[in-house]
């Protein structure tokens, strides 16, 4: 017969951000402990509210299974002291030992120890104590008189009560001066008194009757639906926010979404500021009107059913938000009084890194590098080319710009890009850096493309973030990231293992994504060199072994690793990535490598591709065995066999076509040209003997020529299959 076990650990308020992980940790730790103690059970459900963690273990067995343990002891004729020591360790008498032949004519003593099953209550009590004392809270505390000892219990907040019921029977547990019982409390305001729980079967519904919804998923559902409804009733659309949903559910046991309003005058503040003020400071959702603009409305989540419909609660929240928005408007209006270039001297007082100077120093480097990227023709004022996965905006790069004008704007944007770091608004909300600079640049009359570059130069920040495509933004964004990468690698502050304090992996991936989406002809090696030594005489182009070159090579390899990882994350086979992106490739072309990898994988999924790979492998194996590398075709001194002549003709046709396609970066076309070699190479191996005297050298050269034609697309020797 099985029963359900209920455990509730009630305490003072658990921070909302910790609840979901704590719930999953409780279920995992308790389940692992029961398995370690050999107590069978069917499943575990866990719950969290601001004031409690709870779990229900379904189908708990009545006791652990009885076990029989057999231990080998000394020989039967061993000294008495050895036998007595074995008896003490097993707790048995001499008569209870069993003598067995060991196959060598010796009698060896064995102890057979039968251990009866342990009742479930004892096992559960032990498991509760173990889990409570080993719970992995990210932050915890001691309290009361016991806190004077470092051995006292640590918990996220002071523990106030424990319920431990197996079926309807109490499981005695004592920890931190608390004894388990069957009582808990309901909602702090609606039902502050005690509740007696009968068993796991009535726990959830009894608490619901006392205005406590223990299931966080249910609370999130109530908030999500309720918030949408109150917004729709006002003719608005809720701006959904999963993080805010979890946080509100973690702050309430009886959530009630309510719609409030704020003064329309606050809409003069940028909408991102209003949303961040509402979200971060007050945990409110915001709404949009029918035109998609931010509305002067918010949705808060009360933790109480108000008899007046919640008007007093809404009024109180409106007053608090109004005060917050007044502060935000003050920061915004004050910031607008100072031009961004007038803030630049303050950047000289902010240390970027102790070994890399101030933010002002970084701004100067980025401005020069942004101009270089344009002047070298890497970033051009022309429509962007689409990448293999990402694609640019429909407008491409917008209206054509002269390179000189584009270079001026890129440098101007770079010199203004970090100025908002010393504004009041960014000081209050660091998350708005860049964004506020864009607003301030536009307000002071900067060219829209400069303002856009100031706003978006940090992008892309994460995997789902937009990739900039406007040329001014591309130049500044690339320059900013290349400068950080180059400089940190130069002082050997590189990522190690899981540690990447300066987010250099993310920066490298962002560079690759920008190159891809913008369709840039980009030599990584030259760009790294410029990022480190632009306008400097520190580097000797004639001495690639000098110490100044070391960070360039290291960072080039780092970019290679990031590109390979990016392609693998997109589902490209490991071996195909290696075939296209070679280890140690210096100055590789990002866009060409990506296009080649996609084309190669598509080609090898066809019969032509699979058969060409098989033919290549056979040719490569023969060439390796014969230690042959010469692909130069000599004048024939014999009449070639039909299949040999067909392969020569096929190569004469396919190789130039593939070369031309590669020159156009049409890798699908190059693969299609090489596919024409499939039938001739198959027939050649079937009918022609390669090592025939007098013909061997010519035929090996023919195979080498076929191998080299394929290698111009990818190194097929690294492809499995």
Buried (B, 14 or more C-beta within 10 A) or exposed (E): EBBBBBBBBBBBEBBBEBBBEBBEBBBBBBBEBBEEBBBBBEEBBBBBBBBBBBBBBBEBBBBBEEEEEEBEBBBEEBEEEEBEBBBEEBEBEEEEBEEEEEEEEEEBBBBEEEEEBBBBBBBBBBBBBBBBEEBEBEEEEBBEEEEEEEEBBBBBBBBBBBBBBBBBBBBBBEBBEBEBBBBBBBBBEBBEEEBEBEBBBBBBEBBBEBBBBBBBEBBBBBBBEBBBBBBEEBEBBBBEBEEBBBBBBBBBBBBBBBBBBBEEEBBEBBBBBBBBBBBBBBBBBBBBBEEEEBBBBBBBBBBBEEEEEBEEBBEEBBEBBBEBBBBBBBBBEEBBEBBBEEBBEBBEEEEBBEEBBBBBBBBBBBBBBBBBBBBBEBBBBBBBBBBBEBBBBEEBBBEEBEBEBBBBBBBBBBBBBBBBBBBBBBBBBEEBBBBBBBBBBBBBEBBEBBBBBBBBBBBBEEEEEEBBBBBBBBBBBBBBBBBBBBBBBBEEBBBEEEEEEBBBBBBBBBBBBBBBBBBBBBBBBEBBBBBBBBEEEEBEEEEEEEEBBEBBBBBBBBBBEBBBBBBBEEEBBEEBBBBBBBEEBBEBBBBBBBBBBBBBBEBBEBEBBBBBBBBBBBBBEBBEEBEBEEBEBEEEEEEBBEBBBBBBEBBEBBBEBBBEBBEEBBBBBBBBBBBBBBBBBBBBBEEBEBEEEEBBEBBBBBBBBBBEBBBEBBEBBBBEE
